[in-house]
Amino acid sequence: MHEREWPEEGELVVCTVADVKDFAAFVTLDEYDGRRGLIPISEIARGWIKYIRDYIREGQKVVCKVLGVDPDRGHIDLSLKDVNEHQRREKIHEWKSEQKAAKWIGFASEAAGVNRKVIEEAMYREYGLLYPAFEDIVTTGGEAADRLDLDEPVREALTSIANENVKVSKVTITGHLVLMSPRPDGVNVIRRALRSAQPKIEDVDIDLIYIGAPKYRIKVTAPDYKAAERAIEKAASAAVGVVERAGGSGKFIRKQKAG
């Protein structure tokens, strides 16, 4: 499931291989209500491919990069070779977490007597994803639930479910980067900015998640809030600085605050 009906170019998506031909593989996009996509043989793997089924088979779960989307024609072009192993593992982990979160929302919806779409919309609006909302509820002692603009019975149900199911050994905080460049090579400027937003900091993990141009979610996991706050400020400042020096504009929106 996803808040948008169609994926966006550059996004990583989880797919199930439906049919493999000599020239291409046809897949369904698990997060987009089973919309169909195509991976041409040239995007299956690097180098010459003799037998396509040596690389991909029916029923397989794969992570692909979206190369192009044409909603009018119902076409989604994908690449398998452009996804490295680290990206694949991270995306599968995110996808599984989102599945769990969707189930928990069903529990909260039933307990509070409210349509689940109301909860989903609030979480997508604040976080861009579902699972990070539950993580934040736990790490902030329930404070994050109060910021979701939901009725009290819903917030109480979400807090209870989060505390029962989410085990957080470190602190995670998030925010949004809004990066724009008017230059012809603006895409490259943004890429440089995003790379600069992932400095190497001991015991700190920094993840950037594409939400939808020009917005990116920045997620920092650290041993404590103080370290997390320092890291997210450093990462955001570096990204915004790259874009601004290239004549563009950028800003950091801190959606969550430390407890």
Backbone as a ProteinNet text record, in pm:
[ID]
protein_1_A
[PRIMARY]
MHEREWPEEGELVVCTVADVKDFAAFVTLDEYDGRRGLIPISEIARGWIKYIRDYIREGQKVVCKVLGVDPDRGHIDLSLKDVNEHQRREKIHEWKSEQKAAKWIGFASEAAGVNRKVIEEAMYREYGLLYPAFEDIVTTGGEAADRLDLDEPVREALTSIANENVKVSKVTITGHLVLMSPRPDGVNVIRRALRSAQPKIEDVDIDLIYIGAPKYRIKVTAPDYKAAERAIEKAASAAVGVVERAGGSGKFIRKQKAG
[TERTIARY]
83.9	0	87.1	32.7	108.7	10.5	55.4	-33.3	-60.3	31.8	12.1	-39.5	-106.7	-158.6	-51	46.1	151.8	287.9	388	523.3	581.6	694.2	760	897.4	944.2	1073.5	1183.9	1268.2	1377	1343.7	1218.3	1174.8	1210.7	1238.8	1258.9	1127.6	1092.2	964	984	899.8	900.1	803.1	848.9	767.5	764.3	658.5	648.4	651.9	742.9	756.8	636.6	563.9	443	468.3	552.7	572.9	709.5	783.9	916.7	916.8	949.6	962	1110.1	1138.8	1277.8	1333.2	1245.1	1288.5	1263.2	1186.6	1148.8	1083.8	1072.1	998.2	884.7	767.6	652	628.8	608.6	594.6	471.3	430.5	328	394	352.3	410.3	331.4	393.9	324.8	269.2	337.7	295.3	194.3	162.9	73	-41.8	-107.3	-227.8	-207.6	-87.9	-64.1	-55.2	-26.8	-6.9	107.1	95.9	195.5	308.8	427.8	544.1	625.1	717.8	798.5	946.5	1023.9	1169.5	1225.3	1272.1	1329.9	1456.9	1493.4	1609.2	1736.3	1743.8	1862.5	1874.6	1764.6	1765.1	1761.2	1775	1772.8	1905.5	2015.3	2148.2	2250.9	2366.5	2473.9	2545.2	2585.4	2652	2553.2	2607.7	2525.3	2449.2	2321.5	2236.6	2200.6	2237.7	2203.6	2065.2	2042.5	1912.4	1858	1748.6	1693.7	1654	1611.9	1568.6	1683.2	1804.2	1917.9	1923.1	1849.4	1854.5	1721.9	1612.4	1482.1	1382.6	1287.1	1191.7	1054.4	951.4	815.3	803	726.5	702.5	807.5	916.7	1026.3	991.3	1035.8	1024.1	1151.3	1137.7	1253.5	1231.6	1341	1335.3	1385.6	1305	1338.9	1341.5	1413.8	1413.3	1320.1	1237.6	1142.9	1215.5	1210.8	1275.2	1180.1	1053.1	955.2	813.8	722	580.9	494.1	400.5	304	164	100.4	-32.3	-137.2	-127.4	-227.5	-226.5	-109.2	-96.7	-87.5	-76.9	-66.6	67.7	174	306.4	396.9	469	572.3	697.3	803.8	929.1	1022.9	1086.5	1165	1304.5	1394.3	1528.9	1559.8	1610.4	1656.7	1806	1880.4	2026.7	2073.6	1986.8	2027.2	2010.3	1970.6	1950.4	2061.9	2141.6	2248.6	2196.2	2279.8	2236.8	2194.3	2266.9	2230.7	2092.8	2069.7	1939.7	1828.8	1857.9	1757.1	1719.9	1820.3	1792.8	1715.1	1755.9	1688.4	1542.7	1519.1	1383.5	1294.9	1348.2	1270.8	1236.8	1332.9	1308.6	1198	1206.9	1104.4	967.6	963.6	837.4	774	855.2	803	754	826.6	784	650.8	634.8	509.7	392.7	418.3	313.8	268.9	366	331.5	252.7	298.5	230.9	87.5	66.2	-69	-160	-105.2	-183.5	-218.6	-121.3	-145.8	-251	-249.3	-350.4	-489.3	-498.6	-626.6	-674.2	-582.3	-617.6	-665.3	-591.1	-627	-761.2	-782.8	-908.9	-1026.7	-1011.1	-1118.7	-1140	-1029	-1040	-1103.7	-1072.5	-1123.3	-1251.9	-1291	-1414.2	-1404.3	-1289.5	-1270.8	-1218.5	-1251.5	-1204.7	-1051.9	-989	-843.2	-781.3	-853	-799.3	-770.6	-847.9	-825.5	-688.8	-657	-527.9	-414.2	-432.1	-327.7	-296.4	-399.4	-378.3	-300.2	-331	-260.4	-112.7	-84.6	54.5	132.1	69.2	136.8	166.2	73.1	90.1	209.5	227.6	332.5	466.5	461	584.1	617.8	519.2	543.6	535.4	544.9	533.2	453.4	423	343	428	523.4	599.4	674.7	738.1	809.6	720.3	591.6	500.6	495	485.7	482.3	615	727.1	857.7	865.2	818	827.4	736.6	622.6	533.2	604.3	679.7	751.6	866.1	947.7	1066.8	1033.4	914.8	876.3	779.5	762.6	672.9	528.2	488.3	349.3	325.3	424.5	407.4	379.7	442.1	422.6	277.9	209.6	68.5	-16.3	19.1	-57.6	-42.6	62	84.7	20.2	-50.5	-107.3	-245.7	-296.9	-425.7	-536	-541.1	-643.4	-717.4	-836.5	-914.8	-843.6	-873.1	-803.7	-813.8	-930.8	-936	-842.6	-825.2	-734.9	-590.7	-556.7	-419.7	-386	-481.4	-458.4	-439.3	-519.4	-507.3	-372.4	-329.6	-200.9	-84.9	-92.4	13.8	23.5	-91	-93.2	-34.7	-76.4	-28.7	120	164.5	306.5	391.5	351	428.4	432.5	328.7	322.2	408.7	426.6	486.3	622.2	654	777.9	885.7	996.8	1109.7	1220.4	1249	1348.2	1467.1	1583.1	1703.4	1780.1	1752.3	1814.9	1707.6	1749.4	1658.7	1657.4	1538.6	1525.9	1447.8	1502.5	1432.5	1432.2	1334.3	1324.3	1286.9	1305	1265.2	1256.6	1223.5	1211	1311.2	1374.9	1457.6	1380.3	1373.6	1311.8	1422.8	1458.3	1572.4	1530.6	1564.2	1527.6	1644.9	1661.7	1767.3	1712	1727.2	1677	1774.8	1894.1	1995.1	1958.7	2008.2	1981.9	2029.1	2137.9	2187.9	2141.8	2021.4	1968.1	1960.2	1934.8	1927.3	2060.8	2169.8	2302.3	2333.4	2285.7	2304.7	2234.3	2111.1	2035.9	2104.8	2156.8	2227	2348.4	2422.3	2539.4	2495.7	2385.2	2334.4	2295	2228.8	2185.9	2305.8	2408.5	2529.4	2595.2	2594.2	2656.9	2577.9	2449.6	2363.2	2382	2480.4	2506.4	2651.7	2692.7	2830.3	2851.8	2977	3010.6	3023.5	2932.6	2934.5	2927.1	3019.4	3026.3	2897	2846.6	2725.9	2598.5	2603.6	2486.1	2455.6	2330.1	2285	2198.1	2226.8	2149	2090.6	1959.1	1891.9	1810.9	1814.5	1735.1	1631.5	1506.8	1396.6	1322.9	1313.1	1245.8	1095.5	1036.4	892.2	822.2	876	818.4	881.2	935.9	1008.3	924.4	987.1	1129.6	1158	1075.6	1083.8	1148.2	1237	1304.1	1296.8	1271	1268.2	1406.8	1456.2	1585.7	1563.3	1618	1597.5	1732.3	1743.4	1869.2	1845.4	1927	1920.3	2051.2	2040.4	2158.9	2136	2242	2227	2139.2	2131.7	2050.2	2005.5	1913.1	1856.5	1960.6	2052.5	2151.5	2236.5	2282.2	2363.6	2281	2155.3	2067.7	2043.5	2019.3	1993.5	2116.3	2234.1	2357.1	2374.8	2349.6	2370.2	2271.8	2144.5	2044.6	2067.7	2111.7	2141.2	2262	2362.9	2482.5	2449.7	2371.7	2335.8	2249.8	2149.9	2059.9	2133.7	2219.5	2295.4	2385.7	2446.7	2535.9	2458.6	2341.5	2261.7	2212.4	2158	2107.6	2220.9	2338	2452.2	2493.5	2492.9	2529.7	2434.1	2304.8	2204	2212.1	2226.1	2230.6	2356.1	2468	2591.6	2580.6	2490.9	2469.6	2355.6	2310.3	2207.6	2065	2047.8	1913.1	1866.8	1763.9	1711.5	1685.8	1701.2	1677.9	1637.6	1562.4	1526.9	1506.3	1522.4	1506.2	1385.6	1293.7	1172.7	1181.2	1192.6	1205.4	1065.9	1019.8	883.5	868.8	975.8	968.8	1066.6	1036.6	1126.9	1167.6	1282.2	1332.7	1250.1	1244.5	1170.5	1263.8
-119.9	0	124.5	232.7	357.1	472.2	590.8	706.3	754.5	725.3	767.5	651.5	683.4	580.3	527.8	612	573.9	603.7	520.8	551	667.5	718.8	829.4	785.5	851.3	818.5	826.5	725.7	720.8	646.3	617.9	549.6	401.2	342.8	199	133.4	24.7	-41	-191.9	-253	-398	-457.8	-557.8	-617.1	-768.9	-826.5	-971	-1004.5	-1093.5	-1129.1	-1213.5	-1165.2	-1233.2	-1320.1	-1272.1	-1344.7	-1308.4	-1407.8	-1384.7	-1428.6	-1334.8	-1363.2	-1357.7	-1388.8	-1384.2	-1242.5	-1143.7	-1005.3	-915.6	-964.6	-878.6	-961.5	-899.5	-959.7	-864.2	-920.2	-842.1	-865.9	-757.5	-767.5	-691.5	-719.5	-638.8	-564.8	-440.8	-356.9	-375.5	-438.1	-475.2	-355.3	-241.6	-124.8	-37.4	-71.8	10.2	-73.4	-147.2	-223.7	-314.3	-369.6	-465.8	-408.8	-279.2	-223	-296.6	-312.4	-390	-301.4	-358.5	-289.4	-383.1	-326.5	-405.4	-378.2	-486.8	-476.3	-530.1	-444.4	-494.7	-573.5	-662	-748.6	-667.3	-549.4	-464.2	-408.6	-415.6	-363.1	-474.6	-599.3	-711.5	-724.5	-719.9	-734.5	-666.5	-639.6	-576.7	-682.7	-643.5	-737.6	-811.8	-902.6	-976.5	-1087.5	-1100.1	-1201.8	-1305.7	-1429.6	-1536.9	-1592.9	-1628	-1680.5	-1590.7	-1523.6	-1427.7	-1494.8	-1622.3	-1692	-1731	-1707.7	-1725.2	-1611.3	-1503.4	-1384.8	-1352.4	-1399.3	-1363.9	-1474.1	-1498	-1605.7	-1567.8	-1634.6	-1608.9	-1635.1	-1548.3	-1562.6	-1499.1	-1455.7	-1396.1	-1255.2	-1219.4	-1082.1	-1008.1	-895	-817	-670.5	-598.8	-453.9	-387.1	-299.7	-232.2	-81.1	-15.7	130	172.6	272.3	320.2	410.4	371.4	450	550.3	515.4	604.2	557.6	653.2	623.6	700.4	631.4	693.4	649.9	724.6	685.8	677.3	764.2	763.9	630.8	576.3	448.7	329.9	360.3	253.2	182.5	254.4	192.7	233.4	136.2	162	86.4	158.4	96.6	88	-27.9	-55.2	-106.1	-92.9	-148.4	-232.8	-352.9	-439.3	-419.4	-393.9	-385.7	-259.8	-156.3	-30.5	-30.1	-143.3	-153.4	-239.7	-181.9	-260.7	-340.2	-424.8	-515	-439.2	-333.8	-254.3	-191	-134.2	-73.3	-177.3	-296.3	-403	-442	-462.8	-501.8	-394	-267.4	-157.1	-145.7	-160.7	-147.7	-263.4	-384.7	-499.2	-482	-433	-408	-303.5	-195.6	-90.9	-145.9	-225.6	-283.1	-374.2	-458.9	-547.7	-468.7	-362.7	-277.6	-209.5	-164.8	-100.9	-199.7	-325.8	-427.4	-446.5	-451.1	-464.5	-342.9	-224.2	-102.2	-96.8	-143.3	-145.3	-235.7	-347.5	-438	-371.3	-301.2	-233.2	-123.9	-56.2	47.4	-14.8	-135.2	-205.7	-231.4	-269.4	-291.6	-161.8	-52.9	75.8	124.9	104.7	144.7	74.5	-54.4	-132.4	-92.2	-71.4	-36.9	99.3	193.9	330.9	356.1	261.5	279	389.1	396.6	500.7	435.7	493.7	441.8	446.5	336.4	329.5	433	476.5	576.2	707.8	738.5	861.1	855.7	739.1	721.4	723.3	650.6	644.4	782.2	859.3	992.4	1081.4	1071.1	1152.4	1114	983.5	937.3	972.3	952.3	987	1136.5	1216.1	1361.4	1404	1337.7	1375.4	1307.8	1182.2	1103.7	1056.3	1049.1	995	843.2	778.8	634.6	605.3	476.6	438.7	396.5	307.9	250.9	356.2	456.9	557.1	627.5	637.2	699	616.5	485.1	398.2	403.9	406.7	419.9	548.3	657.7	787.6	794.3	727.5	724.2	661.2	553.8	486.2	571.6	626.2	700.3	833.5	886.6	1013.7	993	867.7	840.9	873.3	859.7	886.6	1026.7	1113.3	1253.5	1266.7	1181.2	1189.6	1162.9	1079.3	1050.4	1176	1261.5	1384.1	1482.2	1465.7	1557.1	1509.1	1397.4	1340.8	1396	1487.6	1550.5	1444.7	1355.9	1251.7	1260.3	1204.6	1206.3	1127.7	1162.8	1101.6	948.9	889.3	741.2	677.3	742.7	690	702	815.9	836	736.6	712.5	616.6	475.1	438.8	306.3	291.6	393.6	389	378.4	453.6	450.1	312.8	255.2	122.7	17.6	20.8	-76.2	-58.1	66.6	93	39	64.8	19.3	-133.2	-197.9	-344.1	-409.1	-341.6	-406.2	-353.8	-229.7	-170.8	-173.5	-235.6	-240.7	-151.6	-44.4	52.1	52.6	13.2	10.7	141.7	218.3	348.3	453.5	576.4	688.2	719	740.3	777.7	907.5	1002.1	1127.4	1151.3	1225.6	1249.4	1394.5	1430	1561.5	1555.6	1667	1671.7	1771.2	1731	1821.7	1860.4	1988	2037.1	2100.9	2036.6	2079.5	2108.4	2226.5	2265.1	2333.3	2300.2	2363.1	2399.2	2526.4	2568	2539	2490.4	2468.8	2353.3	2356.4	2244.9	2110.6	2114	1991.1	1980.5	2031.2	2034.4	1898	1794.4	1659.2	1620.4	1655.9	1623.8	1704.5	1828.1	1911.8	1847.9	1803.1	1740	1612.5	1535.7	1412.3	1441.8	1546.5	1584	1626.8	1700	1746.4	1628.2	1530.2	1413.6	1331.9	1321.5	1250.2	1321.4	1453.2	1530	1519	1479.5	1467.7	1334.3	1256.3	1128.4	1119.6	1212.2	1208.3	1085.6	1041.7	928.7	976.4	929.7	965.8	836.7	818.7	694.5	669	546.6	501.2	571.4	638.3	709.1	661.3	630.6	592.1	703.1	742.7	846.1	788.6	790.4	738.5	849.5	853.2	948.3	871	912.7	842.5	940	902.6	987.8	985.2	1102.3	1112.1	1155.4	1255.6	1310.3	1446.9	1467.2	1591.4	1713	1810.8	1819.5	1774.6	1685.7	1653.3	1516.6	1513.8	1390.7	1381.3	1260.8	1241.8	1200.4	1265	1231.9	1167.7	1050.2	971.2	944.5	980.6	963.6	872.3	769.1	676.5	687	713.1	736.3	681.7	674.5	620.6	706	837.2	925.5	1046.2	1122.5	1236.7	1344.1	1367.4	1473	1443.1	1318.5	1279.1	1283.5	1242.3	1242	1383.8	1475.8	1615.2	1677.4	1650.6	1704.8	1650.2	1520.6	1456.8	1507.4	1520.9	1562.3	1707.3	1790.6	1930.1	1937.8	1856.8	1855.5	1808	1700.3	1643.4	1740	1797.9	1889.5	2014.6	2067.7	2188	2162.5	2044.2	2011.5	2005.5	1941.8	1928.6	2064.5	2143.3	2275.2	2362.9	2351.3	2431.3	2400.7	2272.6	2233.7	2296.1	2287	2339.2	2490.9	2558.3	2704.8	2756.9	2689.8	2732.4	2713.8	2625.3	2602.6	2689.2	2785.8	2878.1	2832.3	2723.7	2673.6	2713.9	2647.4	2677.2	2546.6	2553.4	2436.1	2475	2388.6	2413.5	2280.7	2284.9	2167.5	2188.6	2094.2	2102.2	1993.1	2033.7	1936.8	1900.1	1782.5	1742	1689.9	1633.1	1576.8	1649.4	1647.6	1709	1606.3	1628.8	1533	1534.7	1419.6	1410.6	1430.7
0	0	0	-50.6	-59.3	-67.5	-26.2	-29.4	-171.6	-264.8	-403	-486.6	-596.8	-685.6	-779.5	-812.2	-905.7	-843.7	-870.8	-823.5	-901.3	-853.4	-921.1	-971	-1074.4	-1133.3	-1028.5	-1024.8	-928.6	-800.7	-779.1	-657.1	-662.7	-547	-536.1	-496.9	-564.3	-539.4	-526.4	-442.5	-426	-527.2	-600.7	-706.7	-694.3	-748	-762	-910.6	-948.9	-1090.1	-1132.8	-1232.6	-1279.4	-1401.8	-1493.3	-1618.6	-1676.1	-1717	-1774.4	-1920.3	-2007.9	-2151.1	-2190.7	-2315.5	-2360.6	-2363.5	-2377.4	-2396.2	-2275.4	-2178.9	-2066.6	-1956.3	-1839	-1728	-1689.7	-1667.3	-1625.2	-1475.9	-1403.9	-1258.7	-1212.2	-1088.1	-1022.4	-907.3	-885.6	-781.1	-652.2	-553	-429.8	-353.7	-361.9	-283.9	-357.9	-479.9	-561.4	-617.8	-527.7	-563	-683.7	-695.7	-801.9	-942.1	-953.4	-1087.8	-1156.6	-1287.8	-1361.3	-1413.1	-1412.3	-1464.4	-1552.5	-1627.6	-1720.7	-1697.4	-1691.8	-1684.9	-1816.5	-1905.5	-2031.2	-2002.4	-2090.3	-2066.7	-2045.3	-2106.4	-2090	-1948.8	-1870.3	-1734.1	-1629.5	-1673.9	-1580.4	-1506	-1580.5	-1520.4	-1609.5	-1552.2	-1629.5	-1713.5	-1832.8	-1920.3	-2009.9	-2088.4	-2184.5	-2114.8	-2147.7	-2087.2	-2192.7	-2166.9	-2259	-2228.4	-2100.4	-2057.6	-1947.4	-1975.1	-1879.7	-1749	-1758.6	-1637.1	-1545.1	-1588.6	-1498.3	-1395.9	-1422.5	-1337.7	-1269.4	-1325.5	-1271.1	-1305.6	-1213.2	-1235.9	-1179.2	-1228.3	-1182.9	-1032.3	-965.9	-823	-734.4	-791.6	-715.5	-669.7	-549.3	-500.5	-539.1	-604.8	-645.3	-609.7	-597	-575.7	-702.5	-757.4	-882.7	-865	-954.7	-961.9	-1074.7	-1047.2	-1147.5	-1246.8	-1373.5	-1478.7	-1541.4	-1549	-1610.5	-1581.2	-1575.8	-1547.7	-1646.1	-1708.1	-1798.2	-1755.2	-1662.5	-1613.3	-1723	-1823.9	-1930.9	-2006.4	-2027.6	-2099.1	-2003.5	-1874.2	-1776.1	-1777	-1820.5	-1833.6	-1716.9	-1662.8	-1562.7	-1606.9	-1639.3	-1681.1	-1561.2	-1544.3	-1425.3	-1459.2	-1361.3	-1374.8	-1253	-1276.6	-1168.4	-1145.1	-1251.6	-1241	-1169.2	-1162.4	-1099.5	-948	-890.6	-745.5	-686.5	-596.4	-535.5	-415.2	-360.4	-253.2	-127.8	-93.4	24.2	6.1	-111	-138.5	-133.8	-187.3	-186.5	-44	40.9	179.2	253.1	234.5	302.7	258.4	129.3	77.2	124.8	124.6	172.7	320.8	397.8	540.3	558.6	480.1	488.1	450	344.6	296.4	401.2	462.8	566.7	687.3	721.4	833.3	802.2	678.4	638.4	642.7	609	617.5	761.8	853.7	995.4	1042.8	1002.7	1044.8	993.1	870.3	813.5	895.6	943.1	1026.7	1160.3	1218	1345.3	1330.9	1217.3	1194	1191.2	1136	1137.2	1279.3	1367.4	1507.7	1572.8	1547.6	1606.4	1554	1424.9	1362.7	1428.1	1450.9	1512.5	1658	1730.5	1873	1894.4	1804.9	1822.2	1744.6	1658.9	1581.2	1477.6	1410.2	1308.6	1181	1067.5	939.5	934.2	893.3	890.4	798.7	696.2	604.3	675.3	777.4	854.2	922.1	977.6	1045.3	943.8	834.9	732.8	676.9	647.4	590.8	686.2	815.6	915	921.3	916	923.4	796.4	682.2	556.9	551.2	598.7	596.1	681.9	794.2	888.9	858.7	811.8	799.8	658.5	570.2	437.7	432.8	550.2	564.6	692.5	714.6	831.3	951.3	927.8	1039.2	1121.5	1059.7	1139.6	1242.1	1213.6	1310.3	1438.5	1424.1	1542.3	1617.8	1544.4	1609.3	1690	1630.4	1696.6	1819.2	1812.7	1928.5	2047.9	2022.2	2129.7	2182.1	2091.1	2134.7	2200.9	2175.8	2239.4	2355.6	2396.5	2508	2478.9	2353.1	2315	2264.4	2279.4	2238.8	2089.8	2008.7	1864	1823.9	1899.7	1868.6	1883	1978.5	2000.2	1885.1	1804	1693.1	1563.3	1568.6	1446.6	1411.8	1490	1459.9	1445.8	1545.4	1549.4	1681.9	1687.3	1810.4	1920.6	2044.8	2158.7	2162.2	2137.1	2139.5	2036.8	1922.9	1819.2	1866.1	1923.1	1972.1	2081.6	2169.8	2278.1	2223.1	2123	2062.2	1992.8	1919.5	1850.6	1948.6	2058.5	2158.8	2223.4	2256.2	2316.8	2223	2097.2	1998.6	1971.4	1961.9	1938	2052	2174.9	2290.5	2300.5	2252.5	2257	2148.8	2037.1	1920.8	1875.7	1905.5	1855.1	1962.9	1930.3	2021.7	1965.7	2035.5	1988.2	2084	2031.8	2114.4	2104.9	2000.4	1983.6	1958.3	1958.8	1933.2	1783.7	1728.9	1587.9	1577.2	1503.7	1477.6	1327.2	1281.6	1137.7	1109.2	984.5	936.1	784.6	723.6	577.8	519.5	410.7	332.6	207.5	179.7	56.8	-25.4	-137.8	-217.3	-360.8	-410.4	-547.1	-616.2	-745.6	-825	-962	-1005	-1136.4	-1250.4	-1220.2	-1322.9	-1414.8	-1537.7	-1631.1	-1576	-1498.8	-1437.1	-1292.2	-1266.2	-1130.3	-1063.6	-1143.2	-1087.6	-1024.2	-1091.5	-1038.7	-912.9	-910	-791	-671.2	-692.3	-583.6	-538.1	-634.4	-596.9	-510	-546.6	-464.9	-325.4	-319.6	-190.9	-102.4	-161.4	-84.4	-36.6	-120.7	-77.6	40.2	36.4	144.5	274.2	263	381.4	452.3	410.5	476.8	522.9	611.5	661.6	750.7	758.4	843.6	988	1073.3	1214.9	1295.7	1385.8	1463.5	1541.4	1533.3	1604.7	1559	1444	1392.6	1251.1	1225.7	1091.5	1034.3	911.7	844.9	716.8	705.5	586.5	521.3	388.1	311.2	232.3	243.4	178.3	87.4	-38.4	-137.2	-112.1	-90.7	-68.9	-196.9	-261.4	-383.9	-405.8	-524.5	-551.6	-511.7	-440.2	-404.3	-260.4	-205.8	-63.1	-39.4	61.1	102.3	254.2	302.9	447.3	493.1	597.6	653.3	789.7	807.2	929	993.4	1120.1	1193.2	1313.1	1324.1	1436.9	1513.6	1644.6	1726.4	1867.8	1947.9	2083.8	2174.2	2147.4	2231.2	2148.6	2206.2	2134.7	2104.4	2197.7	2176.7	2053.8	2042.6	1926.9	1798.8	1808.8	1691.7	1641.4	1733.4	1696.4	1629.1	1684.1	1624	1482.4	1466.6	1336.6	1232	1269.5	1170.7	1128.7	1222.5	1188.9	1095.8	1122	1038.2	897.2	888.8	758.8	677.9	742.7	672.7	626.3	712.6	678.2	558.6	553.2	441.7	310.2	311.7	189.4	140.8	232.2	194.6	141.9	202.6	159.5	16.1	-20.4	-157.1	-257.6	-229.6	-322.2	-332.9	-220.2	-221.9	-292.6	-274.3	-342.8	-493.6	-536.1	-679.1	-734.2	-654.7	-701.2	-679.5	-606.3	-579.3	-440.7	-393.2	-259.9	-185.7	-56.1	26.1	166.3	230.4	369.6	440.8	571.7	656.5	746	744.1	826.2	930.6	1053.7	1163.8	1212.1	1172.4	1204.9	1346	1400.3	1534.3	1626.3	1750.4	1847.4	1952.6	2011.3	2108.2	2235	2302.2	2426.7	2543.6
[MASK]
+++++++++++++++++++++++++++++++++++++++++++++++++++++++++++++++++++++++++++++++++++++++++++++++++++++++++++++++++++++++++++++++++++++++++++++++++++++++++++++++++++++++++++++++++++++++++++++++++++++++++++++++++++++++++++++++++++++++++++++++++++++++++++++++++++

